[in-house]
Amino acid sequence: MTLFLKIDPGKPDEEKLAEAVRILLTGGVTAFPTETFYGLGADAQNEAAVEKIFRIKGRDFRNPIALIVADNREVSPLVEEIPAIAEILMQTFWPGPLTLIFRAAPSVSSRLTAGTEKIGIRVSSHPVARLLAMHLAGPLTATSANLSGEPECSSADAVIRTLGDLPDAIIDGGLTPGGSGSTILDVTVSPPQILREGVIPGNLIRTILRGDGPRPPGSPLF
């Protein structure tokens, strides 16, 4: 039976958070709110837990899964390098809805990278998501809490309707903004490339990086 945990993002209950983290540490999957939609969280260092995410979503193993970490310092062990341009973006937009694509360290599961040898990472600005990553003391998967190809969920009730009792736990942290997902930016290429324009507009990123002129998603920044 799925455990239902109601947690106020403004005043998180430590006991309920601890229970959610216990589930994650023992290989379980927990749905949780983020600054965009609800996500499906698993211990990204637990291969069996990651595979459970794929089964719940009905997701193709050829699709990578991004990660949430507690702070900028947790990026280095997961990547081969942090380009200077990424450092600027991390300092500017994190915590927040910007997923940066790095070259993955050899220790990162190929299930997460889908064989691309790249990994998406962000620091979430949602209190619950960030606290889960902090207490897990490691990367948390950040794929959307839905069936693959179906609409994302912006409430715990929508997660229940969509996934039923498939997750081991569902955290009800209230409504999330919905609308757009995180902006995804690949910093492994030069110039960096927007793979998906989401909450953070590409024009704002270009301004920060001293770029010029509007370009459509999927085009180089410079």
N, C-alpha and C positions, 0 to 999 in steps of 0.2 A: 504494500500500500504506500502511495506517495505521501510524504510528510509535508504538510502545509504550514509555512512559517510566515506570519505577518510581522514585518519589520518596518518601523517608521524611519525613513532615510534621515530625517532631521534629528532623531534621537534613537539610534540603533540599539536594540536589546542585545547585550553582550552574550547572554545565555543562548539566545536563538541563533546568533551569529556563530557561536562556538559549535552548536549542533550542526549547522550547515557545513562548517569547515570539517567537522568530524566525518560527515558523509563524503566530502570530497577526498579526504585523506585515506579513506577506506575503499576508494575506487568507485564511488557513486557519482551520479550526475545531478546537478542542481540548476534549476532555472532561476534567473536573478535579473533584477532591473539594471539597465544602464542609462546613459545620458541620451540614448536614441531609442532603442527597443529593448525587449527582454532577450537575454542571452542564455545559452546552455553552457554551464560551467562544469569542467572536469579538471582534475590534476593533469596538466599537460605533460608531466614527466611519467605518467602512468599509462603505458601503451594500451592496456586492457580498457581503461576508462575512456581513452580517446576513441577506441574502436566502438565503444558503447554509444558515443555521440553519433557516429556514422549510422549505427543501426537505428537509433531513435529517430533520426531525421530522414532516413532512407536516402542518405547522401552518397554520391559517387566518390570512391576513394581518390579519384583524380582531381577532386576539388580540395584546395588547401583550407586550413583552419587557422584563423588569427588568434592572437593571445592578448590578454590584459596582464600587466605587471603593476606592482604597487607604486614604483617610482622609477625615475630615470636610471638609477644605479643598477637596476635589475636587468637592464638591456644587454650590457656587455657580455655576460656569460652565454647569452643566446645567439650572439651574432659574431661574424668574422671580424667586422669592423664597423665603427660608427663614423660615416663620412662627416666632414665639417658642416655640410649643408644640413644634415640630419640633426646635428647638435643645435643649430639655430632654430630649427622647427620644433624640436623637443622643448627647448627653453621657452618658446613663444606660445605653443598651442597645447602643451600637456600641463596638467590633466585636461583632457578634452577629446572630442570626436575626430581625431586625425590618426589613422593607422598608417604607419610607415613600414614599407617593405625593405627588409635588409637581407643580406646574404647570411643564411643560417649557419650557426656553428655545427660542427660534426655531431655534437651531442643531441641536437634537436631531431626528434622523430621524423622519419620520412612520411609518416602518416599525416603529420601536421603540414609538411611542405608539399605534399603530393608529388614528390620527386623533382620539384623545381629547384631545390636547394635554396629557396628563399622563404622568409617567415615574416608575417605581418604582426606588428606589435603596437600597442598604445597604452597609455596610462589613463584610465577612465576618470571622469570628473564626477561620476555618481558615487555617493558615499558608500552604498552597500557593495557595489562592484569592487571599489578600491579596498574596502576593508576585507572582503573575501580574499583578494590577492595578497594582502598584507599578512593575514593570519595563516594563509596557506604557505607563505614563505617560499613562493615559487610561482611560475606562470600559470594562469587560469585560461582555459579556452574561452573564446569570445564569439563563437558562431551564434547566429540568431536562433531563438527558441521557436522553431516552426518545422513543418515538414518541408523537405527540400523542394523548392520551386513554388511554395505557397507563400501568401503574404506574411510579413513579420507581425509579431504580437506586441502591443503596447500596454497590455494589462495582464495580471496574473490569471484573471478569468479567461482571457483569450488563449493563454497558454494551456489551461486546463481543457478548454473546448478542443484545442488543436492536438495536444499530445496526450491527454488523459492521464493515466497512471504510469506512463513510460519513464518520466524522470523519477529519481529517488526522492527528490524534494523540490518544492516550488516556493520561492520566497515572494511574498506579496509586498512589494514596496510602493504600491500605488501606481497611478498612470505614469507612463514615460512619454516624452514629447512626440515620438513617432515621426512621421513625415519622411525624413531622409536618414540614411545610415551614416556611419563615419565616412569621411573622405579618405580615399586610399591613394597613397603616393609612393611610387617606387623610387627609392634613393640609391638603388644599385646601378642605375644607368645615368649617363651624363649626356644631356641634361636630365634631371629627374622627370618622371612622367606620372600624370594623374591617371590612375586606372579607373577610379570612380569618384565623381564629384558628389559629395554629400553635404553635411551640415556646414562645413567650412568651405567657402567659395574658393575656386581656383584663383580668382583675381586677387583675393586677400593673400593667398600664399605667394603669388607672384610679386605682390607689393613688398612683402617681408623679405623676399629673396632678390628684390630689385629687378624683377622681370618687367616686361612691357607688353601691352596689347593683349586683348582677350583671345583665348584659344579654346576649342571644344575639348570636353573630357577625352582622355586617351591620347592627346597630343603632348609633345614635350613642353616643358615650362618655358624654355628659352629658345 
